[in-house]
Amino acid sequence: MNNEQTAIRTTYFSIFGNAILALIKGLTGVFGNSYALIADAIESTTDIFASFLVLLGLKYANRPADENHPYGHGKIEPLITFAIVAFLVISATIIAYESIQNIQTPHETPKSWTLLVLALIIIWKEISFQIVIKKSKQTNSSSLKADAWHHRSDAITSIMAFIGISIAIFFGEGYETADDWAALFASAFILYNSYLIIRPALGEVMDEQLYDDLILEIRKKSVQVTGVLGTEKCFVRKSGMKFHVDLHAIVAGQISVKEGHDIAHKLKDYLRNEIPNLGHVLIHIEPDN
């Protein structure tokens, strides 16, 4: 199974999990008198739409290069990440607004059994985060990484809800709004998490140099090719799940143009065979001094 197929299957896992959890949280929040859980359900519902966006983005990014897109369609991934962050910001705003409204309105104390439901949700969301973040690293997918952090933020909001409901139950009268305050704090965390998600995606769009380890590996592998004496400039930019490389390779100054051309092709093929997820590799030959 290639990276694209792995990422798509992981996204289906997120969609299914979020749909089930949104339903469980919503019903538990309504019947358990907990707005923190209802707020949690709202976030899980937005996660479903966000995961659908990830799925569409991954399928589009998987299209082969064409005349108008010689480097492929991978740049759709960070754009999808921006859309996911927009969903997060919208859900955080709704949660914050509703939390403030509920804090000002007297209501019943949440039911104690909601804590058990929350504990199970927290465990499941953390497991989901670990699964999806592992797949995002395996596939180098920025949108899948954003989807993973949706799971982590969901787990955090559930922890906040757990704390708030616990305070409301154990301290009793006068603390009924504790879970609303928990939802309000959770919305602030979601906004902060949105920044953490969008920052690397913005760097990807701007072709920011963030791949020092990969550049070092490329330099080490290059000198293993016969005829390559060293490397000079090396630039890497990410597009979707692929890394495109511009490399200046140093060869003996007295060889012919044909020999230099052949070395460049050997180097390109060697790098693409040895290092997974490389896309276009452009080799520029430099003569030694």
C-alpha positions as CSV (number, residue, x, y, z in Angstrom):
1,M,0.0,0.0,0.0
2,N,1.5,3.4,-1.0
3,N,1.4,6.6,1.1
4,E,-1.6,8.0,-0.7
5,Q,-3.7,4.9,0.0
6,T,-2.6,4.8,3.6
7,A,-3.6,8.4,4.2
8,I,-7.0,7.9,2.5
9,R,-7.8,4.8,4.6
10,T,-6.7,6.7,7.8
11,T,-9.1,9.5,6.9
12,Y,-12.0,7.1,6.6
13,F,-11.1,5.9,10.1
14,S,-11.3,9.5,11.4
15,I,-14.6,10.1,9.7
16,F,-16.2,7.0,11.1
17,G,-14.8,7.6,14.6
18,N,-15.9,11.2,14.7
19,A,-19.4,10.5,13.6
20,I,-19.9,7.9,16.3
21,L,-18.4,10.1,19.0
22,A,-20.5,13.2,18.0
23,L,-23.6,11.2,18.4
24,I,-22.6,9.7,21.8
25,K,-21.4,13.1,23.1
26,G,-24.6,14.9,21.9
27,L,-27.0,12.4,23.5
28,T,-24.9,12.2,26.7
29,G,-24.8,16.0,26.9
30,V,-28.5,16.5,26.4
31,F,-29.6,13.7,28.8
32,G,-26.8,14.3,31.3
33,N,-27.3,18.1,31.6
34,S,-23.8,18.9,30.4
35,Y,-23.1,21.7,28.0
36,A,-19.4,20.8,28.1
37,L,-20.3,17.6,26.4
38,I,-22.7,19.3,24.0
39,A,-19.8,21.6,23.1
40,D,-17.6,18.6,22.7
41,A,-20.2,17.1,20.3
42,I,-20.2,20.3,18.3
43,E,-16.4,20.0,17.8
44,S,-16.7,16.4,16.8
45,T,-19.3,17.3,14.2
46,T,-17.0,19.9,12.7
47,D,-14.3,17.3,12.7
48,I,-16.4,15.1,10.5
49,F,-16.6,17.9,7.8
50,A,-12.9,18.6,8.3
51,S,-12.1,14.9,7.7
52,F,-14.2,15.0,4.6
53,L,-12.1,17.9,3.4
54,V,-8.9,16.0,4.1
55,L,-10.2,13.1,2.1
56,L,-11.1,15.2,-0.9
57,G,-7.7,17.0,-0.6
58,L,-5.8,13.7,-0.5
59,K,-7.6,12.3,-3.5
60,Y,-7.0,15.5,-5.5
61,A,-3.3,15.6,-4.4
62,N,-3.0,12.0,-5.6
63,R,-3.6,13.1,-9.2
64,P,-0.6,12.7,-11.5
65,A,1.4,15.6,-12.8
66,D,0.0,17.2,-16.0
67,E,0.8,20.0,-18.4
68,N,-0.6,22.7,-16.1
69,H,0.8,21.1,-12.9
70,P,4.2,19.7,-13.8
71,Y,5.0,19.3,-10.0
72,G,1.7,17.5,-9.4
73,H,-1.2,18.6,-7.3
74,G,0.3,18.3,-3.8
75,K,0.0,22.0,-2.9
76,I,-3.7,21.4,-2.2
77,E,-2.7,19.7,1.1
78,P,-1.7,22.9,3.0
79,L,-4.7,24.7,1.5
80,I,-7.0,22.0,3.0
81,T,-5.1,22.4,6.3
82,F,-6.1,26.1,6.2
83,A,-9.8,25.1,5.7
84,I,-9.5,22.6,8.6
85,V,-8.2,25.4,10.9
86,A,-11.1,27.6,9.8
87,F,-13.5,24.8,11.0
88,L,-11.6,24.7,14.3
89,V,-11.8,28.4,14.8
90,I,-15.5,28.4,14.0
91,S,-16.3,25.6,16.4
92,A,-14.2,27.3,19.1
93,T,-16.1,30.5,18.6
94,I,-19.5,28.8,18.9
95,I,-18.4,26.9,22.0
96,A,-17.1,30.1,23.7
97,Y,-20.3,32.0,22.9
98,E,-22.6,29.3,24.1
99,S,-20.5,28.7,27.2
100,I,-20.8,32.4,28.2
101,Q,-24.5,32.2,27.6
102,N,-24.9,29.1,29.8
103,I,-22.7,30.6,32.6
104,Q,-25.2,33.4,32.9
105,T,-28.2,31.0,32.9
106,P,-29.0,28.8,36.0
107,H,-29.3,25.1,35.1
108,E,-29.1,21.7,36.7
109,T,-25.9,19.9,37.8
110,P,-24.6,17.4,35.2
111,K,-25.4,13.7,35.9
112,S,-22.6,11.7,37.5
113,W,-22.7,8.9,34.8
114,T,-21.5,11.4,32.2
115,L,-18.0,11.1,33.8
116,L,-17.8,7.4,32.7
117,V,-18.8,8.3,29.2
118,L,-16.2,11.0,29.1
119,A,-13.4,8.8,30.4
120,L,-14.1,6.3,27.6
121,I,-14.1,9.1,25.0
122,I,-10.8,10.5,26.3
123,I,-9.1,7.1,26.0
124,W,-10.5,6.6,22.5
125,K,-9.6,10.0,21.2
126,E,-6.0,9.7,22.4
127,I,-5.7,6.3,20.7
128,S,-7.1,7.9,17.5
129,F,-4.5,10.7,17.8
130,Q,-1.7,8.2,18.1
131,I,-2.9,6.2,15.1
132,V,-3.4,9.2,12.8
133,I,-0.3,11.1,13.8
134,K,1.8,8.0,13.2
135,K,0.3,7.7,9.7
136,S,0.8,11.4,9.0
137,K,4.6,11.0,9.8
138,Q,4.7,7.8,7.7
139,T,3.1,9.5,4.7
140,N,4.4,13.1,5.2
141,S,0.9,14.4,4.9
142,S,0.3,17.9,6.5
143,S,-3.5,17.6,6.2
144,L,-3.4,14.2,7.9
145,K,-1.3,15.8,10.7
146,A,-4.0,18.5,11.1
147,D,-6.6,15.8,11.3
148,A,-4.6,14.0,14.0
149,W,-4.5,17.2,16.0
150,H,-8.2,17.3,15.7
151,H,-8.3,14.1,17.7
152,R,-5.9,15.5,20.3
153,S,-7.8,18.7,20.7
154,D,-11.0,16.6,21.1
155,A,-9.3,14.6,23.8
156,I,-8.3,17.8,25.6
157,T,-11.8,19.4,25.4
158,S,-13.1,16.1,26.9
159,I,-10.6,16.3,29.7
160,M,-11.7,19.9,30.4
161,A,-15.3,18.7,30.4
162,F,-14.4,15.8,32.8
163,I,-12.8,18.3,35.2
164,G,-15.7,20.7,35.0
165,I,-18.4,18.1,35.5
166,S,-16.4,16.6,38.4
167,I,-16.3,20.0,40.1
168,A,-20.0,20.6,39.5
169,I,-20.9,17.2,40.9
170,F,-18.6,17.0,43.9
171,F,-18.9,20.6,45.1
172,G,-22.7,20.7,44.5
173,E,-24.8,23.8,44.7
174,G,-23.2,27.0,43.4
175,Y,-20.8,25.1,41.0
176,E,-23.4,24.1,38.4
177,T,-21.6,26.2,35.8
178,A,-18.2,24.5,36.3
179,D,-18.6,22.5,33.1
180,D,-19.5,25.6,31.1
181,W,-16.3,27.2,32.3
182,A,-14.5,24.0,31.2
183,A,-16.0,24.4,27.8
184,L,-14.9,28.0,27.6
185,F,-11.3,27.1,28.5
186,A,-11.5,24.3,26.0
187,S,-12.4,26.8,23.2
188,A,-9.3,28.8,24.1
189,F,-7.2,25.7,23.8
190,I,-8.7,24.9,20.4
191,L,-7.7,28.4,19.1
192,Y,-4.2,27.9,20.4
193,N,-4.0,24.5,18.8
194,S,-5.2,26.1,15.5
195,Y,-2.1,28.2,15.4
196,L,0.1,25.2,15.9
197,I,-1.6,23.4,13.0
198,I,-1.5,26.3,10.6
199,R,2.1,27.4,11.2
200,P,3.8,24.4,9.4
201,A,1.2,24.5,6.6
202,L,2.0,28.1,6.0
203,G,5.7,27.2,5.8
204,E,4.9,24.6,3.3
205,V,3.1,27.0,1.0
206,M,6.0,29.5,1.3
207,D,8.6,26.8,0.5
208,E,10.2,27.5,3.9
209,Q,13.5,25.5,4.4
210,L,12.4,23.1,7.2
211,Y,14.1,19.9,6.1
212,D,17.7,20.0,7.4
213,D,17.7,16.3,8.2
214,L,16.6,15.4,4.7
215,I,19.1,17.7,3.2
216,L,21.9,16.1,5.2
217,E,20.7,12.6,4.1
218,I,20.7,13.8,0.4
219,R,24.3,15.1,0.7
220,K,25.5,11.8,2.3
221,K,23.8,9.7,-0.3
222,S,25.1,11.8,-3.2
223,V,28.8,11.2,-2.6
224,Q,28.1,7.5,-2.7
225,V,27.5,7.8,-6.5
226,T,30.6,7.3,-8.6
227,G,31.8,10.6,-10.1
228,V,30.2,12.8,-7.5
229,L,33.0,14.5,-5.5
230,G,30.7,16.5,-3.2
231,T,27.6,18.7,-3.1
232,E,27.1,22.5,-3.0
233,K,23.6,24.0,-2.9
234,C,20.7,21.8,-1.9
235,F,17.2,23.1,-1.7
236,V,14.1,21.1,-0.7
237,R,10.5,22.0,-0.9
238,K,7.4,20.0,0.0
239,S,4.3,19.5,-2.1
240,G,1.7,17.1,-0.8
241,M,3.5,14.0,0.4
242,K,6.5,14.5,-2.0
243,F,9.8,16.4,-1.5
244,H,11.2,18.2,-4.6
245,V,15.0,18.7,-4.6
246,D,17.3,21.1,-6.4
247,L,20.9,19.9,-5.9
248,H,24.2,21.2,-7.1
249,A,26.6,18.2,-7.5
250,I,30.4,18.7,-7.8
251,V,32.3,16.6,-10.4
252,A,35.7,16.6,-11.9
253,G,36.2,19.7,-14.1
254,Q,38.0,17.9,-17.0
255,I,35.3,15.4,-17.8
256,S,33.0,15.8,-20.9
257,V,29.5,17.3,-20.9
258,K,28.2,13.8,-21.8
259,E,30.0,12.2,-18.7
260,G,28.6,15.0,-16.5
261,H,25.1,14.4,-17.9
262,D,25.4,10.7,-17.2
263,I,26.5,11.3,-13.6
264,A,23.6,13.6,-13.0
265,H,21.1,10.9,-14.2
266,K,22.8,8.2,-12.1
267,L,22.6,10.6,-9.1
268,K,19.0,11.4,-9.6
269,D,18.0,7.7,-10.0
270,Y,20.1,6.7,-6.9
271,L,18.5,9.4,-4.7
272,R,15.0,8.5,-5.7
273,N,15.7,4.8,-5.1
274,E,17.4,5.3,-1.7
275,I,15.2,8.0,-0.2
276,P,11.4,7.5,-0.2
277,N,9.0,10.3,-1.0
278,L,11.3,12.3,-3.3
279,G,9.4,13.8,-6.2
280,H,11.3,15.9,-8.8
281,V,15.1,15.8,-8.4
282,L,16.9,18.5,-10.4
283,I,20.7,18.0,-10.6
284,H,23.0,20.9,-11.6
285,I,26.6,19.9,-12.3
286,E,29.4,22.0,-10.9
287,P,33.1,21.5,-11.9
288,D,35.6,21.2,-9.0
289,N,38.2,23.8,-8.5
